[in-house]
């Protein structure tokens, strides 16, 4: 292996180690099950390996990974294979890639039941700690659209989460 190939392998290894959890969480938030999220995860990093893009910075890599994860998840649902499958029960245990604290799992469940466009912005804002501007850039939409989606998502989540805390 030449020096350039070794450097690329080292760079890819560093990127996978740094962003693997983020890519998986976004894929899981969109596909709503671990097996499909694993497939999307694998496809995203295979696309990165085959990519000829010259990334300017870590932020550029992160934004690219987010965009590709979202697009790959979207394409996953429109694939012929996915249309011919039967969904497994949703009460199966989730891998440890999502924290399992009781409060956290209630929030995750509530976010999973949001429409995809709202769930995505909630996930990126709260779980990935991205700013509104970063989310807008990653999704290719206006900043005000992201603000509106966050507000609507919070409005949808509020009654679901209040209900679970008043039942205690």
Secondary structure, DSSP 8 states (H G I E B T S, - for coil): --HHHHHHHHHHHHHHHHHHHHHHHHHHHHH-SHHHHHHHHHHHHHHHHH------SHHHHHHHHHHHHHHHHHHHHHSHHHHT-----TTS---TTS---HHHHHHHHHHHTS-HHHHHHHIIIIIS---HHHHHHHHTS-HHHHHHHHHHHHHHHHHHHHHHHHT-
